[in-house]
Amino acid sequence: MTGPGPILAIAIKDWTRFLRQPFLMVISVVIPLVFIFFYSLIVPVSNTNPIMIADHDGGPAAIRLTATLRDLHSEEGPYYDILTTDPAHADSAFHQRGALATIIIPEGFSSSVASGSGQVDLRLNNINSDYSKNLRLRLDKAVRDLNDQIAEPVITVHETRWLPHDPTMLGYISTSLLLFGCLYAAMVNTGLHVASEWNDRTVKGLLLAPVSRGTLVAGKVLAGLGQSLLSVALVLAVLIIGFGFTPTGNLAAMAGIVITTLLMGAGIGAAFGVASKKTLAATSSLIALAILFFLVSGNEESMRGLAWGQPITSLWQFSRALPTTYAFMSARSIFLTGDSTNLASNLGIVIAATVIVLGFAAWLLRRAYSNLTGGQ
């Protein structure tokens, strides 16, 4: 038998089984939704730093500095959440370790600013170097902006934006979570469909059917992709509603990345399903592998900035060896900026890897036929 008929028949059989077992739907979306919930907690918190200002001066320059600090913001919100400017409250909270950071505006600050020698202090109650660095850089900018308001700037910088707006952290994280949802759903759904043939003792009838091994793999991949579309749609809806995710790239390019990633995930799932022949082993292994891809491939750009020595360099080089990394890189370029400069080369790597894993799954299935036990 040839043609699309056998492929569709295998897919319909698996979709029917899927509808009769709703817990399969839960398995295919629960991990991405857990990650979305986790990031929904930490991303907004990391954007705005709560601080206190101890304004011992109260003069015009102190008021202008406080206003400048309030005006500093990124695309996603203000840099500072100023909890108080009362000096007694701020000093007491800092000494009792109730404030992570306090900016001290000393008495006589306005007079000192008028004479060109104003100074403020930043006091910190934390050991997070990234948090401290952000506070220092933002205070430096506030002081520079105040100086520009009071006196003529010594140097003027004219910026030319490559993009109309900076990509937001939520958009960056949302793109990674969407790709993770595609990869995870395709891997787990397809792996479950393949392994369940051994688990349900139906694999012998499947392998004895007058169709090629490639047709069997194609049917399982189609079944896994059909289910995965529902999972990905749910993840995308949560990202749009919960994170305000608004992709900006070309629709066809974005669809191409999603489809290619789904195919690669389905290929990996099919190979693992044939290799393990057990649904529990296949599911747990594929969940762990999908999370590994998200943490390593999804953070390649972060590791690239830190890869100047020590173990992080090896981890970054490992991420560059994974084809899934190039799917994440393509998605960020298109979804966040619309830039397609490296799209062809990155997607070429992903497609080549997909063909290899699908071929490997078909080869494993051919081997499985000659190793069937009597009980199968």
Disulfide bonds with the S-S distance in Angstrom:
none
